[in-house]
């Protein structure tokens, strides 16, 4: 790879050696100080340019969704820019299953490459050494909070105000949603709304709904239900509702 790197595009190297472009840069070029010969690469790209025929474009349209970009470029000897032109022109996309498969293969390949080059053991050893040094000196850097430290000590005043504002908004929204759930007889999802009795609240909601159908004057969320002189009363149901804290009052008292 050392001889090919200066005069060969990274995309072509990744196809030949079966590694990603990022791996070529991170594990080979940077550690060894390899440099590109830009003039040679431009000449190579210009000399290998291939104009796609209509038949070749149609093949790409049919197979793009489940074929690697590198395989398509190698098949027709084209570059990434040409493939992107076809992709944009026809609105091509990879399928979700194909992308999951590629990500899984990339992870497996990375793990294998790290093990072959001993990177996993070296990284683990570096982590152990760093942690031992932090324990010895008591300087944990940005790892967690120090004793007596808060967000206010770690961020700028402007950023801290934004954090507090967002926290308040989130809390108020949680309370609002829980109150709606309680209003409809459901159990809240947080403990921010106090004095919640699920069974009692459900029965209150149930009786408010039923008495509203019977012609009583029922305010939303109120424990007081009013009746008019012409209202057809339901004594047994009223007694049952009173067990759960609901009161029945003449409608005249509401307007006094």
LOTOR-314093 format. One record per residue (C-alpha): residue in three letters; x, y negated, z negated; residue number from 1. Coordinates in Angstrom, 1 decimal. Each point is the difference from the previous one (the first is absolute). Example, Ala and Ser with C-alpha at 12.3 -4.5 7.8 and 13.67 -1.06 7.14 Angstrom:
! LOTOR-314093
<r rest="ALA" px="12.3" py="4.5" pz="-7.8" nr="1"/>
<r rest="SER" px="1.4" py="-3.4" pz="0.7" nr="2"/>
***
This chain:
! LOTOR-314093
<r rest="UNK" px="0.0" py="0.0" pz="0.0" nr="1"/>
<r rest="UNK" px="2.9" py="-2.4" pz="-0.7" nr="2"/>
<r rest="UNK" px="1.0" py="-0.1" pz="3.7" nr="3"/>
<r rest="UNK" px="-3.6" py="-0.4" pz="1.2" nr="4"/>
<r rest="UNK" px="-1.2" py="-2.6" pz="-2.5" nr="5"/>
<r rest="UNK" px="1.7" py="-3.1" pz="1.5" nr="6"/>
<r rest="UNK" px="-1.4" py="0.6" pz="3.6" nr="7"/>
<r rest="UNK" px="-3.3" py="1.8" pz="-0.7" nr="8"/>
<r rest="UNK" px="-3.3" py="-1.4" pz="-1.3" nr="9"/>
<r rest="UNK" px="-1.0" py="1.2" pz="-3.4" nr="10"/>
<r rest="UNK" px="-3.3" py="1.3" pz="1.4" nr="11"/>
<r rest="UNK" px="1.9" py="2.3" pz="2.3" nr="12"/>
<r rest="UNK" px="2.3" py="1.1" pz="-2.8" nr="13"/>
<r rest="UNK" px="-3.0" py="0.9" pz="-2.2" nr="14"/>
<r rest="UNK" px="-1.3" py="2.2" pz="2.8" nr="15"/>
<r rest="UNK" px="3.3" py="1.8" pz="0.6" nr="16"/>
<r rest="UNK" px="0.9" py="0.6" pz="-3.7" nr="17"/>
<r rest="UNK" px="-3.5" py="0.4" pz="-1.3" nr="18"/>
<r rest="UNK" px="0.2" py="-2.7" pz="-2.7" nr="19"/>
<r rest="UNK" px="-1.9" py="-3.2" pz="-0.4" nr="20"/>
<r rest="UNK" px="1.3" py="-3.4" pz="1.1" nr="21"/>
<r rest="UNK" px="0.1" py="-1.2" pz="-3.6" nr="22"/>
<r rest="UNK" px="2.1" py="3.0" pz="-1.0" nr="23"/>
<r rest="UNK" px="2.5" py="-0.7" pz="2.7" nr="24"/>
<r rest="UNK" px="0.5" py="-3.5" pz="-1.3" nr="25"/>
<r rest="UNK" px="-0.1" py="0.8" pz="-3.7" nr="26"/>
<r rest="UNK" px="2.0" py="3.2" pz="-0.2" nr="27"/>
<r rest="UNK" px="2.4" py="-0.3" pz="3.0" nr="28"/>
<r rest="UNK" px="0.5" py="-3.4" pz="1.5" nr="29"/>
<r rest="UNK" px="0.1" py="-2.2" pz="-3.2" nr="30"/>
<r rest="UNK" px="2.2" py="2.3" pz="-2.2" nr="31"/>
<r rest="UNK" px="2.5" py="0.5" pz="2.8" nr="32"/>
<r rest="UNK" px="-0.1" py="-3.6" pz="1.4" nr="33"/>
<r rest="UNK" px="-1.0" py="1.0" pz="3.5" nr="34"/>
<r rest="UNK" px="-0.9" py="-2.9" pz="2.4" nr="35"/>
<r rest="UNK" px="-2.0" py="-0.1" pz="3.2" nr="36"/>
<r rest="UNK" px="1.4" py="-1.0" pz="3.4" nr="37"/>
<r rest="UNK" px="-2.9" py="-2.2" pz="1.1" nr="38"/>
<r rest="UNK" px="1.2" py="-0.4" pz="3.6" nr="39"/>
<r rest="UNK" px="0.3" py="3.7" pz="0.5" nr="40"/>
<r rest="UNK" px="-3.4" py="0.7" pz="-1.5" nr="41"/>
<r rest="UNK" px="-1.7" py="-2.6" pz="2.2" nr="42"/>
<r rest="UNK" px="1.6" py="1.6" pz="3.1" nr="43"/>
<r rest="UNK" px="-1.1" py="3.4" pz="-1.1" nr="44"/>
<r rest="UNK" px="-3.5" py="-1.1" pz="-0.6" nr="45"/>
<r rest="UNK" px="-0.2" py="-1.8" pz="3.4" nr="46"/>
<r rest="UNK" px="1.5" py="3.0" pz="1.8" nr="47"/>
<r rest="UNK" px="-2.5" py="2.4" pz="-1.5" nr="48"/>
<r rest="UNK" px="-3.1" py="-2.0" pz="0.7" nr="49"/>
<r rest="UNK" px="-2.8" py="2.0" pz="1.5" nr="50"/>
<r rest="UNK" px="-3.2" py="-1.4" pz="1.4" nr="51"/>
<r rest="UNK" px="-2.9" py="2.2" pz="-1.1" nr="52"/>
<r rest="UNK" px="-2.3" py="1.3" pz="2.7" nr="53"/>
<r rest="UNK" px="-3.8" py="0.1" pz="-0.4" nr="54"/>
<r rest="UNK" px="0.1" py="3.7" pz="-0.5" nr="55"/>
<r rest="UNK" px="2.6" py="-0.3" pz="-2.7" nr="56"/>
<r rest="UNK" px="-2.1" py="-2.7" pz="-1.7" nr="57"/>
<r rest="UNK" px="-3.1" py="2.2" pz="0.0" nr="58"/>
<r rest="UNK" px="2.0" py="2.8" pz="-1.6" nr="59"/>
<r rest="UNK" px="1.1" py="-2.4" pz="-2.8" nr="60"/>
<r rest="UNK" px="-3.6" py="-1.0" pz="-0.5" nr="61"/>
<r rest="UNK" px="-1.1" py="3.6" pz="-0.4" nr="62"/>
<r rest="UNK" px="2.8" py="1.1" pz="-2.3" nr="63"/>
<r rest="UNK" px="1.0" py="-3.1" pz="-1.9" nr="64"/>
<r rest="UNK" px="-2.4" py="0.7" pz="-3.0" nr="65"/>
<r rest="UNK" px="1.9" py="3.1" pz="-1.0" nr="66"/>
<r rest="UNK" px="3.5" py="-0.3" pz="1.5" nr="67"/>
<r rest="UNK" px="3.1" py="-1.6" pz="-1.5" nr="68"/>
<r rest="UNK" px="1.0" py="-3.3" pz="1.5" nr="69"/>
<r rest="UNK" px="3.6" py="1.4" pz="0.3" nr="70"/>
<r rest="UNK" px="-1.2" py="3.0" pz="2.0" nr="71"/>
<r rest="UNK" px="-2.0" py="-2.2" pz="2.4" nr="72"/>
<r rest="UNK" px="3.0" py="-2.3" pz="0.6" nr="73"/>
<r rest="UNK" px="2.4" py="2.9" pz="0.5" nr="74"/>
<r rest="UNK" px="-2.4" py="1.7" pz="2.4" nr="75"/>
<r rest="UNK" px="-0.2" py="-3.0" pz="2.4" nr="76"/>
<r rest="UNK" px="3.3" py="-1.7" pz="-0.9" nr="77"/>
<r rest="UNK" px="-1.7" py="-3.2" pz="-1.1" nr="78"/>
<r rest="UNK" px="0.6" py="-2.4" pz="-2.9" nr="79"/>
<r rest="UNK" px="-2.2" py="-1.0" pz="-2.9" nr="80"/>
<r rest="UNK" px="-1.0" py="-3.3" pz="1.6" nr="81"/>
<r rest="UNK" px="-1.5" py="1.9" pz="3.1" nr="82"/>
<r rest="UNK" px="-1.8" py="2.4" pz="-2.2" nr="83"/>
<r rest="UNK" px="-1.5" py="-2.9" pz="-2.1" nr="84"/>
<r rest="UNK" px="-1.2" py="-1.6" pz="3.2" nr="85"/>
<r rest="UNK" px="-2.0" py="3.1" pz="0.9" nr="86"/>
<r rest="UNK" px="-1.3" py="0.4" pz="-3.5" nr="87"/>
<r rest="UNK" px="-1.3" py="-3.6" pz="-0.2" nr="88"/>
<r rest="UNK" px="-1.5" py="0.1" pz="3.5" nr="89"/>
<r rest="UNK" px="-2.0" py="3.2" pz="-0.7" nr="90"/>
<r rest="UNK" px="-0.6" py="-0.6" pz="-3.7" nr="91"/>
<r rest="UNK" px="1.7" py="3.3" pz="-1.0" nr="92"/>
<r rest="UNK" px="0.3" py="1.1" pz="-3.6" nr="93"/>
<r rest="UNK" px="1.4" py="3.0" pz="-1.9" nr="94"/>
<r rest="UNK" px="-2.6" py="2.3" pz="-1.8" nr="95"/>
<r rest="UNK" px="-0.1" py="-0.1" pz="-3.8" nr="96"/>
<r rest="UNK" px="0.9" py="3.8" pz="-0.1" nr="97"/>
<r rest="UNK" px="3.0" py="-0.5" pz="2.2" nr="98"/>
<r rest="UNK" px="1.3" py="-2.9" pz="-2.1" nr="99"/>
<r rest="UNK" px="-0.4" py="2.0" pz="-3.2" nr="100"/>
<r rest="UNK" px="2.0" py="2.8" pz="1.7" nr="101"/>
<r rest="UNK" px="2.8" py="-2.4" pz="1.0" nr="102"/>
<r rest="UNK" px="0.2" py="-1.5" pz="-3.5" nr="103"/>
<r rest="UNK" px="0.2" py="3.5" pz="-1.5" nr="104"/>
<r rest="UNK" px="2.7" py="1.1" pz="2.4" nr="105"/>
<r rest="UNK" px="1.9" py="-3.2" pz="-0.6" nr="106"/>
<r rest="UNK" px="0.0" py="0.5" pz="-3.8" nr="107"/>
<r rest="UNK" px="1.1" py="3.6" pz="0.4" nr="108"/>
<r rest="UNK" px="2.8" py="-1.0" pz="2.4" nr="109"/>
<r rest="UNK" px="1.2" py="-2.7" pz="-2.4" nr="110"/>
<r rest="UNK" px="0.1" py="2.4" pz="-2.9" nr="111"/>
<r rest="UNK" px="1.9" py="2.5" pz="2.0" nr="112"/>
<r rest="UNK" px="2.5" py="-2.6" pz="1.2" nr="113"/>
<r rest="UNK" px="0.5" py="-1.3" pz="-3.5" nr="114"/>
<r rest="UNK" px="0.7" py="3.4" pz="-1.3" nr="115"/>
<r rest="UNK" px="2.4" py="0.9" pz="2.8" nr="116"/>
<r rest="UNK" px="2.0" py="-3.2" pz="-0.6" nr="117"/>
<r rest="UNK" px="-0.2" py="0.3" pz="-3.8" nr="118"/>
<r rest="UNK" px="-1.8" py="-3.3" pz="-0.3" nr="119"/>
<r rest="UNK" px="-2.6" py="1.3" pz="-2.4" nr="120"/>
<r rest="UNK" px="2.6" py="1.1" pz="-2.5" nr="121"/>
<r rest="UNK" px="2.0" py="-3.3" pz="0.3" nr="122"/>
<r rest="UNK" px="-3.1" py="-2.1" pz="-0.4" nr="123"/>
<r rest="UNK" px="-1.0" py="2.0" pz="-3.1" nr="124"/>
<r rest="UNK" px="3.4" py="-0.4" pz="-1.4" nr="125"/>
<r rest="UNK" px="0.0" py="-3.8" pz="0.6" nr="126"/>
<r rest="UNK" px="-3.4" py="-0.3" pz="-1.7" nr="127"/>
<r rest="UNK" px="1.3" py="2.0" pz="-3.0" nr="128"/>
<r rest="UNK" px="3.0" py="-2.3" pz="-0.3" nr="129"/>
<r rest="UNK" px="-2.0" py="-3.2" pz="0.3" nr="130"/>
<r rest="UNK" px="-2.5" py="1.2" pz="-2.6" nr="131"/>
<r rest="UNK" px="2.8" py="1.0" pz="-2.4" nr="132"/>
<r rest="UNK" px="1.6" py="-3.4" pz="0.5" nr="133"/>
<r rest="UNK" px="-3.2" py="-1.8" pz="-0.7" nr="134"/>
<r rest="UNK" px="-0.6" py="2.0" pz="-3.2" nr="135"/>
<r rest="UNK" px="3.5" py="-0.7" pz="-1.2" nr="136"/>
<r rest="UNK" px="-0.2" py="-3.8" pz="0.6" nr="137"/>
<r rest="UNK" px="-3.7" py="-0.5" pz="-0.7" nr="138"/>
<r rest="UNK" px="-0.3" py="-1.9" pz="3.3" nr="139"/>
<r rest="UNK" px="-2.9" py="1.5" pz="1.9" nr="140"/>
<r rest="UNK" px="-0.2" py="-2.8" pz="2.6" nr="141"/>
<r rest="UNK" px="-3.5" py="-0.1" pz="1.6" nr="142"/>
<r rest="UNK" px="-0.9" py="3.5" pz="-1.3" nr="143"/>
<r rest="UNK" px="-3.1" py="-0.6" pz="-2.2" nr="144"/>
<r rest="UNK" px="-0.4" py="-2.7" pz="-2.6" nr="145"/>
<r rest="UNK" px="2.4" py="-0.9" pz="-2.8" nr="146"/>
<r rest="UNK" px="-1.2" py="-0.2" pz="-3.5" nr="147"/>
<r rest="UNK" px="-2.1" py="-3.2" pz="-0.5" nr="148"/>
<r rest="UNK" px="0.0" py="-0.7" pz="3.7" nr="149"/>
<r rest="UNK" px="-3.2" py="-0.7" pz="2.1" nr="150"/>
<r rest="UNK" px="-0.9" py="-0.9" pz="3.5" nr="151"/>
<r rest="UNK" px="0.3" py="-3.7" pz="-0.9" nr="152"/>
<r rest="UNK" px="3.7" py="0.5" pz="-0.6" nr="153"/>
<r rest="UNK" px="0.6" py="1.9" pz="3.3" nr="154"/>
<r rest="UNK" px="-1.8" py="-2.1" pz="2.6" nr="155"/>
<r rest="UNK" px="-0.3" py="-3.7" pz="0.9" nr="156"/>
<r rest="UNK" px="-2.7" py="-2.2" pz="-1.7" nr="157"/>
<r rest="UNK" px="-1.9" py="-0.3" pz="3.3" nr="158"/>
<r rest="UNK" px="0.1" py="3.8" pz="0.5" nr="159"/>
<r rest="UNK" px="-1.1" py="0.6" pz="-3.6" nr="160"/>
<r rest="UNK" px="-3.0" py="-2.4" pz="0.4" nr="161"/>
<r rest="UNK" px="-1.0" py="2.0" pz="3.1" nr="162"/>
<r rest="UNK" px="0.3" py="3.3" pz="-1.9" nr="163"/>
<r rest="UNK" px="-2.2" py="-1.3" pz="-2.8" nr="164"/>
<r rest="UNK" px="-2.6" py="-1.4" pz="2.4" nr="165"/>
<r rest="UNK" px="-0.2" py="3.3" pz="1.9" nr="166"/>
<r rest="UNK" px="-0.3" py="2.0" pz="-3.3" nr="167"/>
<r rest="UNK" px="-2.9" py="-2.2" pz="-1.2" nr="168"/>
<r rest="UNK" px="-1.8" py="0.3" pz="3.4" nr="169"/>
<r rest="UNK" px="0.4" py="3.8" pz="-0.1" nr="170"/>
<r rest="UNK" px="-1.3" py="0.2" pz="-3.6" nr="171"/>
<r rest="UNK" px="-3.0" py="-2.2" pz="0.7" nr="172"/>
<r rest="UNK" px="-0.8" py="2.1" pz="3.1" nr="173"/>
<r rest="UNK" px="0.2" py="3.2" pz="-2.0" nr="174"/>
<r rest="UNK" px="-2.4" py="-1.4" pz="-2.6" nr="175"/>
<r rest="UNK" px="-2.4" py="-1.2" pz="2.7" nr="176"/>
<r rest="UNK" px="-0.1" py="3.4" pz="1.6" nr="177"/>
<r rest="UNK" px="-0.5" py="1.7" pz="-3.4" nr="178"/>
<r rest="UNK" px="-2.9" py="-2.3" pz="-0.9" nr="179"/>
<r rest="UNK" px="-1.7" py="0.9" pz="3.3" nr="180"/>
<r rest="UNK" px="0.5" py="3.7" pz="-0.7" nr="181"/>
<r rest="UNK" px="-1.5" py="-0.5" pz="-3.5" nr="182"/>
<r rest="UNK" px="-2.9" py="-1.9" pz="1.4" nr="183"/>
<r rest="UNK" px="-0.9" py="3.0" pz="2.2" nr="184"/>
<r rest="UNK" px="0.4" py="2.5" pz="-2.8" nr="185"/>
<r rest="UNK" px="3.4" py="1.3" pz="0.9" nr="186"/>
<r rest="UNK" px="3.1" py="0.4" pz="-2.2" nr="187"/>
<r rest="UNK" px="2.7" py="-2.7" pz="0.4" nr="188"/>
<r rest="UNK" px="3.4" py="1.0" pz="1.3" nr="189"/>
<r rest="UNK" px="2.0" py="-2.0" pz="-2.5" nr="190"/>
<r rest="UNK" px="-0.1" py="-0.9" pz="-3.7" nr="191"/>
<r rest="UNK" px="-0.1" py="-3.8" pz="0.6" nr="192"/>
<r rest="UNK" px="-3.8" py="-0.1" pz="-0.4" nr="193"/>
<r rest="UNK" px="-0.7" py="0.5" pz="-3.7" nr="194"/>
<r rest="UNK" px="-3.0" py="1.6" pz="-1.8" nr="195"/>
<r rest="UNK" px="-0.8" py="2.5" pz="2.8" nr="196"/>
<r rest="UNK" px="-2.5" py="2.7" pz="-0.9" nr="197"/>
<r rest="UNK" px="-0.5" py="2.0" pz="3.2" nr="198"/>
<r rest="UNK" px="-3.1" py="1.8" pz="-1.1" nr="199"/>
<r rest="UNK" px="-1.7" py="-3.1" pz="-1.5" nr="200"/>
<r rest="UNK" px="0.8" py="-2.2" pz="3.1" nr="201"/>
<r rest="UNK" px="-1.2" py="2.6" pz="2.4" nr="202"/>
<r rest="UNK" px="-3.4" py="0.3" pz="-1.8" nr="203"/>
<r rest="UNK" px="-0.3" py="-3.8" pz="-0.1" nr="204"/>
<r rest="UNK" px="0.6" py="-0.2" pz="3.7" nr="205"/>
<r rest="UNK" px="-2.5" py="2.8" pz="0.6" nr="206"/>
<r rest="UNK" px="-2.8" py="-1.6" pz="-2.1" nr="207"/>
<r rest="UNK" px="0.6" py="-3.5" pz="1.5" nr="208"/>
<r rest="UNK" px="-0.4" py="1.5" pz="3.5" nr="209"/>
<r rest="UNK" px="-3.2" py="1.9" pz="-0.9" nr="210"/>
<r rest="UNK" px="-1.7" py="-2.9" pz="-1.8" nr="211"/>
<r rest="UNK" px="0.8" py="-2.3" pz="2.9" nr="212"/>
<r rest="UNK" px="-2.0" py="2.4" pz="2.2" nr="213"/>
<r rest="UNK" px="-2.9" py="0.0" pz="-2.5" nr="214"/>
<r rest="UNK" px="-0.3" py="-3.8" pz="0.3" nr="215"/>
<r rest="UNK" px="1.9" py="-1.2" pz="-3.1" nr="216"/>
<r rest="UNK" px="2.2" py="-3.0" pz="0.2" nr="217"/>
<r rest="UNK" px="3.6" py="1.4" pz="-0.3" nr="218"/>
<r rest="UNK" px="3.1" py="-2.1" pz="0.2" nr="219"/>
<r rest="UNK" px="3.1" py="1.7" pz="1.4" nr="220"/>
<r rest="UNK" px="2.3" py="1.2" pz="-2.9" nr="221"/>
<r rest="UNK" px="-2.4" py="-1.3" pz="-2.7" nr="222"/>
<r rest="UNK" px="-1.3" py="2.0" pz="-3.0" nr="223"/>
<r rest="UNK" px="-3.2" py="-2.0" pz="-0.1" nr="224"/>
<r rest="UNK" px="-2.9" py="1.1" pz="2.2" nr="225"/>
<r rest="UNK" px="-3.1" py="-2.2" pz="0.3" nr="226"/>
<r rest="UNK" px="-3.6" py="1.0" pz="0.8" nr="227"/>
<r rest="UNK" px="-2.9" py="-2.1" pz="1.2" nr="228"/>
<r rest="UNK" px="-3.7" py="0.3" pz="-1.2" nr="229"/>
<r rest="UNK" px="-0.9" py="1.7" pz="3.3" nr="230"/>
<r rest="UNK" px="3.0" py="2.4" pz="-0.2" nr="231"/>
<r rest="UNK" px="-1.0" py="3.7" pz="-0.4" nr="232"/>
<r rest="UNK" px="1.9" py="1.1" pz="-3.1" nr="233"/>
<r rest="UNK" px="1.7" py="3.3" pz="-0.5" nr="234"/>
<r rest="UNK" px="0.2" py="0.5" pz="-3.8" nr="235"/>
<r rest="UNK" px="1.8" py="3.3" pz="-0.1" nr="236"/>
<r rest="UNK" px="2.7" py="-1.1" pz="2.4" nr="237"/>
<r rest="UNK" px="0.4" py="-3.3" pz="-1.9" nr="238"/>
<r rest="UNK" px="0.6" py="1.9" pz="-3.2" nr="239"/>
<r rest="UNK" px="2.6" py="2.2" pz="1.6" nr="240"/>
<r rest="UNK" px="1.7" py="-3.1" pz="1.5" nr="241"/>
<r rest="UNK" px="0.1" py="-1.7" pz="-3.4" nr="242"/>
<r rest="UNK" px="2.2" py="2.8" pz="-1.3" nr="243"/>
<r rest="UNK" px="2.8" py="-1.3" pz="2.3" nr="244"/>
<r rest="UNK" px="-0.3" py="-3.6" pz="-1.1" nr="245"/>
<r rest="UNK" px="-2.5" py="-1.4" pz="2.5" nr="246"/>
<r rest="UNK" px="-2.6" py="-2.5" pz="-1.3" nr="247"/>
<r rest="UNK" px="-3.5" py="-0.7" pz="1.5" nr="248"/>
<r rest="UNK" px="-1.3" py="-3.5" pz="-0.4" nr="249"/>
<r rest="UNK" px="-3.0" py="-2.0" pz="1.3" nr="250"/>
<r rest="UNK" px="0.9" py="-2.0" pz="3.1" nr="251"/>
<r rest="UNK" px="-1.2" py="-3.2" pz="-1.7" nr="252"/>
<r rest="UNK" px="3.0" py="0.2" pz="-2.5" nr="253"/>
<r rest="UNK" px="2.4" py="-0.2" pz="2.9" nr="254"/>
<r rest="UNK" px="-1.3" py="-3.4" pz="1.1" nr="255"/>
<r rest="UNK" px="-0.5" py="-1.7" pz="-3.4" nr="256"/>
***
